[in-house]
Amino acid sequence: MKKILAAILAGTMLCASALAFAGCGGSDNSKKITKADDLKGAIIGVQSGTTGDELATEYEKNDGSTINRYSKGADAVAALKNGKIDCVIIDSEPAKSFVEANDGLKILDEPLSKEEYAICMAKDKTDLLEKFNKALGELKEDGTLSNIVNNYIGDKKGETPYKTPDGTKYPNGELHMATNAEFEPYEFIENNEIVGIDPMAAQAICDKLGYKLVIDNMEFDSIIGSIQTGKADFGMAGMTVTDERKQSVNFTDTYADASQVIIVKK
């Protein structure tokens, strides 16, 4: 009997010591994140190559944080739900979509940073850049761009889509848009088609300029490289304008304001 009791006691002690890892019913030992300062020493999930990645890198360099990089924002969110990381840093609108689709998650009230989105192009495509800026200006002025955004964000979802005008022709050939369709509502896949704010806005721009739009889906951190090598004509993927990226590509005028936010467990 004593041997049996000793074995049970030993097993109980072993179970207790292993709770932090994954045994005997589990335990959430993740770091509690309630504000930006709590990112110090935390395990942070990001989509590789994004602005969230850049911000998290500063915490890694200066504050002992650990970064887990994922090819998709959805993978980072799944890791958070499974207790593998403490939080996710990501753009505000995709964050809203992820939180809406996943119970038990929330966005911290205070944004981590403010930013602007623009379309990127190779340094030598100054003529195309000028044409895009002109088209963007016209789409802003006549309300088309606002309608496109409102079609995916806010109370009028699905009510104000852009439609190519009847009789539109494309005498100037094709333009290839590099994107990463993992960034709802800016670009995502629905019914085997890439949709969202960016594809719809790009279509409106190309219609104005007489180009047929071709969308090439790829990893986010491959977009700038594809622009530089000429595999794509422009990149549009909720792309934040940063000084570092300006060294590699040119940017159009901005078309949307955004922010980086922190997703945590409730």
Summary of the structure (lengths in Angstrom):
residues: 266
radius of gyration: 22.7
end to end distance: 45.7
largest distance: 90.1
contacts: 831
relative contact order: 0.18
helix: 39%
strand: 23%
